Amino acid sequence: MGFGSRDPGNWMFGEALELLRRAERLQTQFFRQGSGGARWEPPVDVYEDEREIRVFVALPGVSPNHVEVLVENGVLVIHGVRPLPEASQSATIRRLEIPHGRFERRIAMPAGEYRLSAKHLENGCLLVRLERSERKETR
């Protein structure tokens, strides 16, 4: 019998959970560090082998000249900005799920020294390669 045959308690509980998930996602994307700081953190995949660490960062719509990559004190820092697409300036926004504005992602590296060997942005993903540096012993 369609809508009337569903338990209203289960339906309302499911809707409430979905609203909470959406609110949490928006809070995480847009209000992480307050005004002036990064507004969102891009998702990453990190792979490691004996020679290097490879980090893939999802940055849809981000130009390579809007991204900076640094290694400082054992932490990989990726930050930049994703502007709103030009189409949004002359249109009514019906849905806005891809975050925009300033972003920053900090990833602690395993113990050791690393050298940034490559960074390449293609198809909406940034690939960062960090080679392990050989430590020179001093006596």
Secondary structure, 3 states (H helix, E strand, C coil): CHHHHCCHHHHHHHHHHHHHHHHHHHHHHHCCCCCCCCCECCCEEEEECCCEEEEEEECCCCCHHHEEEEEECCEEEEEEEECCCHHHHHCCCCCCCCCCEEEEEEEECCCCCEEEEEEEEECCEEEEEEEECCCCCCC
